[in-house]
Amino acid sequence: MQNTKSRSLGAGSSTGLKAVPFFTQLTERELELVRSLSTEKHYPKNAVVLTEGEMGDSLFMIRSGKVKVFIGDQDGREMILKILGPGDFFGEMSMIDKQPRSASVTTLEPSVFLVLSHAAFEKAIEQVPRIATIVMRILAQRVREADKKIGTLALMDVYGRVASTLLELAVMDNGKLMVGEKLSQQDLANMVGASREMVNRILKDLSDRGFISVESKSITIINRELPPSL
Ligand code: CMP
């Protein structure tokens, strides 16, 4: 275990890296162009959108809904890399480098996507070169987040990983810092590389100590200075 007893995970430790969604960086005219070049697709909850290892050359922009991006092994275990929501995009990696999909993507709720083919993406960039810069900026943010995750996985124990992930997912809602994602404890376990039972125990401990309050569909962070270890 790391020597982290005297430290705490302040909210600023993880929230600063939250990416700015793609859509909000485009003007209405640019958005209209992107819309005209893409096809709208609707998926129900729990639908497979992309499968790790398969070929594909389309980029998906999330109009509404939520997806999880994950990698899995042959025993069905999965590691969730990221939860993405409205304004985010995915599928850009294979579209750019023409390699197989780096991860799988499934919907966590009914979702609507705008799908851009490689050819349509090139057309969009031709007309609005700024789109390439925006995509590059978002990719850089994702590498930063991935670096942070590697650090968390390598340097923190499970307790710290759960605390850090809760802070990463939390957003202000009516003056409360809440994790409102429709995430099961199994999903949370898959985000921190631990068993569901272990995550359940840690959430209970954080709740008993007054740091969080666990309701059926959400977790409220009462004291954002979450302890990084027991
Ligand atoms: P692609 O490889 O085409 O298909 C899977 C997609 O998952 C990938 O493009 C990215 O859009 C997304 N993805 C992969 N790794 C991450 C990550 N660490 N964070 C966010 N999104 C990711």
Boltz pocket constraint, residues with backbone or C-beta under 6 A from the ligand:
constraints:
  - pocket:
      binder: B
      contacts: [[A, 50], [A, 56], [A, 58], [A, 69], [A, 81], [A, 82], [A, 89], [A, 90], [A, 91], [A, 92], [A, 93], [A, 94], [A, 95], [A, 99], [A, 100], [A, 101], [A, 102], [A, 103], [A, 104], [A, 105], [A, 142], [A, 146]]
      max_distance: 6.0
